[in-house]
Amino acid sequence: MAFAVFVAGCTHVPVNSAAVVPPKESAAVLGEGDVIEVRVFDELELSGTHQINSGGTIRLPLAGTFKIGGLTPEEAASKIGAEYEKKYLKHAQVTVFVQEFNSRKVIVLGEVKNPGPYPFEENMTVIGAIARAGGTNTTGAPNRTMVTREIGGKPVRMTAKVADIGRGEAPDISLQPGDIVFVPESFF
């Protein structure tokens, strides 16, 4: 296989990609730093733009504080609508639009031209993330690229043979929000 898994305290264990990469999440969830627009139909004073704070909450007029971190935009709209119906409105129609998904980032580090965080996009791969970072430097060792992902609360590291992927000799690895891609320096 094109990559291996390393877990702290464990030895190098080659694995099948299906065993390492959990199924793709079906819907994007809201998190810290995301900017959303809450629209309450026919209630302009209750509508507005909000940034989700570090506790995963926002504060809305009349309704108070809501924990929406970890919810999809649809679930957040339903929760907010239920609260407005309980206290203030009949048949509240609430919509939540995501303006910025700041919580969904991939970090690209090491021997790339522009290291840093990049917005996660659906179907993003290791090659796509490195390309967004301007590609690898001449001092990089692309076939020793590491992808670190948290699975079950523990960091799991996968080796991505980026040069081999680019030549079509190895499969690309799908990324998830929060993944860290590191291109190490070449020994030579």
C-alpha positions in Angstrom: 0.0 0.0 0.0 1.1 3.6 -0.5 1.1 4.6 3.2 1.4 3.3 6.7 0.0 4.2 10.1 1.9 5.2 13.2 0.3 5.5 16.6 2.2 6.9 19.5 3.8 4.0 21.4 3.2 1.5 18.5 5.5 0.2 15.8 5.1 0.9 12.1 2.1 -1.1 10.8 1.2 -1.1 7.1 -2.6 -0.9 6.6 -5.2 -0.8 3.9 -6.5 2.7 3.2 -10.1 1.7 4.0 -9.0 0.7 7.6 -7.4 4.1 8.2 -9.7 6.6 6.6 -13.1 6.8 8.2 -16.1 7.2 6.0 -16.6 10.8 4.7 -18.8 12.9 6.9 -22.2 13.4 5.3 -22.7 17.0 6.2 -20.4 19.8 7.4 -20.8 20.7 11.0 -20.4 24.1 12.6 -17.4 24.9 14.8 -15.4 27.6 16.6 -14.7 30.6 14.4 -17.3 29.9 11.8 -19.3 32.9 10.7 -23.0 32.2 10.1 -26.0 34.3 9.1 -29.2 33.5 11.0 -32.4 34.6 9.1 -35.8 34.5 10.8 -38.4 34.9 8.2 -40.3 38.2 8.5 -38.4 39.2 11.6 -35.5 41.4 10.5 -34.6 42.4 14.1 -34.0 38.8 15.0 -31.8 38.1 11.9 -28.1 38.8 11.8 -24.5 37.6 11.3 -22.8 35.8 14.2 -19.4 34.2 14.8 -19.3 31.0 16.8 -17.2 31.5 19.9 -14.7 29.1 21.5 -17.5 27.4 23.5 -19.4 26.6 20.3 -22.1 29.1 21.1 -23.7 32.2 19.7 -26.0 34.8 21.3 -29.3 35.7 19.6 -31.7 38.5 20.3 -34.5 37.5 22.8 -33.6 33.8 22.7 -30.2 34.0 24.4 -27.2 31.7 24.1 -27.3 28.7 21.9 -24.7 25.9 21.7 -24.5 25.0 18.0 -20.9 23.8 17.6 -21.1 20.2 16.3 -24.5 20.7 14.6 -25.1 21.0 10.9 -26.6 24.3 9.7 -30.0 22.6 9.3 -29.9 21.2 12.9 -28.9 24.7 14.2 -31.8 26.3 12.3 -34.2 23.8 13.8 -32.9 24.3 17.3 -33.1 28.1 17.0 -36.6 27.9 15.4 -37.9 25.7 18.2 -36.6 28.2 20.9 -38.2 31.2 19.1 -41.5 29.2 18.8 -41.5 28.3 22.4 -41.1 31.8 23.7 -41.9 34.4 21.0 -43.2 33.3 17.5 -45.7 31.0 16.0 -44.3 28.8 13.2 -40.8 30.4 13.2 -39.0 29.9 9.9 -35.3 30.0 10.6 -32.5 29.5 8.1 -28.7 29.3 8.9 -26.3 30.2 6.1 -22.6 29.6 6.6 -20.6 32.6 5.4 -17.1 31.3 6.5 -16.2 27.8 7.6 -13.2 28.9 9.7 -13.3 25.7 11.8 -12.8 23.5 8.7 -9.1 23.9 7.9 -6.2 21.7 6.7 -2.7 22.7 7.8 0.2 22.2 5.3 3.7 22.5 6.9 7.3 21.7 6.2 9.0 22.0 2.8 6.3 23.7 0.8 6.4 27.1 -0.7 3.6 28.7 1.4 3.0 26.7 4.6 -0.1 27.4 6.7 -3.7 26.7 7.2 -6.0 26.3 4.1 -9.8 26.1 4.0 -11.0 22.5 3.7 -12.9 21.7 0.5 -15.0 18.6 -0.1 -12.9 15.9 -1.9 -9.6 17.6 -1.0 -6.6 15.3 -1.2 -3.0 15.4 -0.1 -1.9 16.5 -3.7 -4.6 19.2 -3.7 -3.5 20.6 -0.3 0.2 20.7 -1.3 -0.7 22.4 -4.6 -2.6 25.1 -2.6 0.5 25.6 -0.6 2.5 26.3 -3.8 4.0 22.8 -4.2 7.0 21.3 -2.5 10.4 23.0 -2.2 13.5 21.4 -3.9 14.7 20.6 -0.3 11.6 18.5 0.4 11.2 14.8 0.5 7.7 14.4 -1.0 7.6 10.6 -0.7 8.0 10.9 3.1 5.0 13.3 3.5 3.1 12.6 6.7 -0.7 13.2 7.2 -1.7 13.4 10.8 -5.4 12.9 11.7 -7.1 12.5 15.0 -9.2 9.3 15.1 -10.9 8.3 18.3 -9.0 11.0 20.2 -5.6 9.7 19.2 -3.3 11.0 16.5 -2.8 8.7 13.6 0.0 9.3 11.1 -0.1 8.1 7.5 2.8 8.3 5.0 1.8 9.7 1.7 4.2 9.1 -1.2 3.5 12.3 -2.9 6.0 11.9 -5.7 4.6 8.5 -6.5 1.0 9.8 -6.4 2.0 12.5 -8.9 3.4 9.9 -11.2 0.2 7.8 -10.9 2.1 5.0 -9.0 0.2 5.4 -5.7 -3.3 6.4 -4.7 -3.9 9.9 -3.4 -5.2 10.2 0.2 -8.5 12.1 0.9 -8.2 14.7 3.6 -10.6 15.6 6.4 -11.0 18.9 8.3 -8.2 19.2 10.9 -5.7 17.1 9.1 -2.0 18.2 9.1 0.1 17.5 6.0 3.9 17.7 6.7 6.5 17.5 3.9 9.9 16.8 5.6 13.3 18.0 4.5 15.3 15.6 2.4 18.4 14.0 4.0 20.4 14.6 0.9 
